[in-house]
Amino acid sequence: MKGTHLGEFEEIILLTIASLVDNAYGLAIKKEIEAESNRTVTISAVHAACNRLEDKGFLKSHFGDKSEHRGGKRKKLYQVSQKGQQALRDARDLRLRLWNKIPRTSFDS
């Protein structure tokens, strides 16, 4: 089994997939990340991250129906697994604990 920790981009991918619900496929994930983060993302980076997350057990996928609009191809749709949901909760909790430990004076100018 691969590692259980999330990198920043993996966390963003999981959060994006969760927010897209039933429409989480490569190009939609890419567009949503770019719209929300104002950063450029390649489709190959999205696919690579999704493959890693699937290998870790954080994502599950299935193929949608064939579409004439897509030349008879099917979309690979992603869903955050229970293990992925727990990894997101753990990442959120860790971040909140660390933020809460920062004294107010740390950011005063």
Secondary structure, DSSP 8 states (H G I E B T S, - for coil): -------HHHHHHHHHHHHHGGG-BHHHHHHHHHHHH-----HHHHHHHHHHHHHHTSEEEEEEEEEGGGTTEEEEEEEE-HHHHHHHHHHHHHHHHHHHHS-GGGG--
